[in-house]
């Protein structure tokens, strides 16, 4: 295992998102079943930390951009800064929704349609961001999720306000369709990538990592949705931590995949370089561990040792004895034994 390559592909943004969602869902399930009696504001604390990192990183990046105009021409500085602005706009709307939802869970001040209104506003911005990201070869997973789930947000808000009397299984139909299409597209795309002869090994490795991440998200997520819908309908009375366990599995498996997902914006917090290079510069002691490569050998069979070739001296041929026939005397040939 090469630690340098491991951290070189590390995406800290995805790692923060996965970890925040994991902690939030754990606290949400415990609060929903009454295992903990803290306020909903504390339950949403992992999401607040996530948004604080986004806003602080964008603020520092903006200050560096303003104070050092010479940095703007480095690489894709203008494209990176536009991506940060789009991300901050969407995170601001999601943050407003989280504040309204937390307040409504505490005191029920507003109808859920008003609470979900910021999420409705993310749809047009997310669609425009996806078009822009496709044009500039940028991965915008968060924006894609916001844009394709707009119908699901509408159904959930109408169901919570009792404007519709559908069952929860019908309310989650957009999610069922989305999961099915995602599985179908992922299988077809994987077959095309592996059968393409002109695909580079690095591209295949990146696609394998992305396909594995999607598979580990879709299958347990479908299981979680089925269990949660049955719980909402009163079909089962399982505790919420048990119902959320497939979702926990998805998020736990997604955490290591952030070490193999590139595409991190280098302008966050104004570092202007790869996260691995920045980390090694801040902590020089890590360079010693970054240059170490581990090779695991079986216990029974020791590693093969390098055999040094032994140089052998060539054996000289025996010197022939010339017979002088002019004198009429014959000399017997003699053999000379060479020492070993």
N, C-alpha and C positions, 0 to 999 in steps of 0.2 A: 504494500500500500504506500503510495507516494503522497505525503502530506502536502507537498507544494501543489500538486495537481488537484488535490481535494479542496483546498481553500481557494485555488485560482478560479474555480467555477462556482464559488459560493455566492448565493443571492440573498443578502441580508433582508431585503424587503419581504420576500416570500416567507422567510423564516419567522419574522415578526408577526406576519398575518396569521400563519398557521398556529403559532404558539398562543397568540391572543385569542383566537377562536376556540382553541382547546380549553384554555382556562375559563373562558366565558361560559361555554356550554356545560362544563363541570359545575360551576357555581349556579348556573340557571337551573339545572336539574335538581341540585340539592335544595335550592330555594323553593322550587315548585312543589316538592314533596314535603317541605317543612323540616328538613334535616338541619337547616341553618335558619336563623331568625334575623339576619342582618338586613339592612335596607337594600332596596333595589339599586341604589346608587353605588353601593359597594360591589354588587353583582356585576355591574357594567364597568368596573374599574379596569379590567384588561383592555376593553375597547377604548376607554379614555386614554390609556397609556399609548396604545397604537396611534390614535389620532394626534396626541401630543408629539410623538416622534415625527409624524408626517409634517405637522405645522412648524415645528422647530427646525427640521431639516430643510424645509423650503425657505424659511426666513433666513437662515444662515447662508444658504445658496444665493438668495437674492442680494444679501449684503456683499458677499464676495463678488458677485456679478457687477454690482454697482461701483465698488471701490477699485476693482482691477479690470478695466476694460480690455487690457491686453490678453486676458485669459479667454475672452469670448471666441477667439479665432482658433483655439486649440481643439482639434478633432471636430466633433459635432456639437459645439457649445450651444449654438442657437437652437438646434433640435432638442437637445437635452433640457434646456430651460423651458421651452414650450411644453414638453412632456410633463415637467414638474408643475407648471401652471394648470394644465388640464387635470392632473392628479389632485392638486389642492382643491380645485373647484368641486370635483366629485366627492372628495372626502369631507368637504364642508357641508354639503347637502346630507350625506350619510350621518355626519355628526349631529346635525339638527334633528334628523329623524330619531337618533338614539336618545337624545335629550327629551324629546317629546314622548317617546315610548316609555322611557323610565319614569317620567312624571305622571303619565297616564296609569302606569302600573301601581304607582304609589297612591294617587288620589282620584283617578278617573275624571279629570277635568274636561277632556275633549273627546269628541268622537274619533274613531280610528281612521276615518277618511282624512281628517285634518292631520293626524299623526303621520300617515303614509304619504302626504302630499310632497315632502321633499324627495322621496324615492320616485314619485311620478315625474318630477322635474329632472331626475338624473337620466331618464331615457333618451331625450333628444341630444343631450350633451354627450352621452356615452356613444350613441350612433355616430355622431360627428367625430368623436375621438377615435373610434374604430376605423373610420375611413381615413383619417389623418395618419393613424398608426400603420395601416396597411400601405399607404403611400410612402412612408419613411422607414419601412421595415422595422417597426417597433412592436413588441409584444405587450398588449394591453389586456391582461386577463381580467382584472377588476372591472374595467370599463365594459368588457363583453358580458360579464355576469349581470351588471346593472341594466344593460340594454335588452337582453333576451328574457329577463324575468319580470318585465313591467306588467304583463297580463296576470302573472301569479300574484303580484302585489295588490292589484286591483281586486281580485277574487277574495284574497284573505281579508282585506279591509272591509269589503261588503259583507262577508260572512261574520266578522266580529261585531259589526254594527247591526246585524240581523236584517239587513236589507234583502238578503237572499236566504232561502231556507234549504239550500242544497246540502247534501251530505258532504263531509270533509273529503271523501274519496273523489267526488266530482270537482270540488274546489281545487284539488291538487292535480287535475288533469294536465295543465300546462307543464308541470314538473315531470309527469310521467312521459309526456311526448318528448320533452327535452332530453331526458335520460336515454330514451330509446334511440333517438336520432344520434346522440353522442356516441353510443355504443356502436351503431351501424357505421357511422363515418370513421370512427377510430379503427375498426377492423378493416374496412376497405382501404383506408390510407396506409395502414401498416403493410398490407399485402403489396400495394404499389411501390412503397419505399424499398422493401426487401427484394423485389423483383427488378428494380432499376439497377442497371449495371454501372451507370455513371455516377452513382451516389458515393460520396466520400465517406471513409470510415468515421470521421468526426460527426458528420451529419447523421449517420445511422445511430451513433451512440447517443446524440442529443435527442433523436426521435424516439429511441428506446426508452430514455429517461422520461420523456413527456408522455409516452403511451402508458408506461407503468404508473405514472402519477395519476393519469385519468382513470385507469382501471381500478386502482386502489381507492379512488374517490367515488366512482359511480356505483360499484357493487355494494359496498357497505352503506352508501347513502340511500340506495333503493330499499335496503333492508330496514334502515332507520325510518324512512318515510312510511313504509307499510305498518311498522309497529306503532309509530306515532299517530297515524290516522286511525288505527283500531283503538288506541287509547282515547283519542278525542271522541270517537263514536261510542265509547263505553263497551267495546267488545272484549277488551282485556283490562286487567287492573294491575299490570306489572308496575313496579316502581320506575320513576323517570330515569334514575341512573342506569338501570338495566336497558331501558328503551334507547337511551342515548349512547350505549356502549358501541354499536357499529359506527356511529359518527366519531367517537373517540378513536376507534381503530383507524379510520381514514385519516384523521388529522395527525395521529402519531406516525403513521407510515409516510405521510407527506413531509414531515419535518426533515428526515434525512435527504429527501429528494431536492431540498433547497441547496444542497452542496453540489448538485450537478446541473443547475439551471442558470445559464448565463442570461445576459440582457439587463443587468442592473445599471441604472442611471448613475453615472459617475459624478454628477453635479450635486447629489444630495449632500447636505452639510458642507458643500463647497470643497470636498476633498479632491475632486478633479482627477482621480486615478482609480484603478481597480482596488476593490476592498482588500484583497490579499496584499498588494503592495503597500497600501496605507497602514494595514495592521502590522506588517513587518517593519515599517518605518517608525511607527509609534512604539512598538515593543521589539527592540533589536534582539533581545534574547530568544525570540521565537525563530530567528533565522537558523539557529543551530538545529532546531527540531524540524524546520521546513526542508532541510537538505538531507533528511534521513529517509531511507527507503527500507521498508520491512519486507522480508521474504520468509514465509512460513514453510517449514519442512516437516514431514512426518516424524514422529518420535522414534519409530522403529528403524527407519532407514536414515543414517546420517547423510548430510549433504556431500555431494561428490567433491573430492579434492582434485585440484589441478595437478596432473602428472607432468613432471619436468622431463623432457626427452633427454636421454643419455647419448652423448656423442661418442661414437666408436671410431677409433683410428683405423684407416685402411691398412690391410696386411700387404706388405710389398711382396711382389712375386720373387721366387728364388732366382738368383743370378745364374744364367747358364754358363757352363765352362766350354770354351772353344777347344776343339780337338785339332791339334796341329798335325796335319798329314804330311807336311813337307819333310819332317825329320824321320818319319817312319815309326814313331813311337806313339802308342795309344795311351791316353790318360783316361782313367775311369771317372765318370761324372760323380761329383760329390753333392750331397744334399745338406743344406744349412737349416737347422731347426730354429725357428724364430721364437723368442720368448713370449709368453702370454702377456 
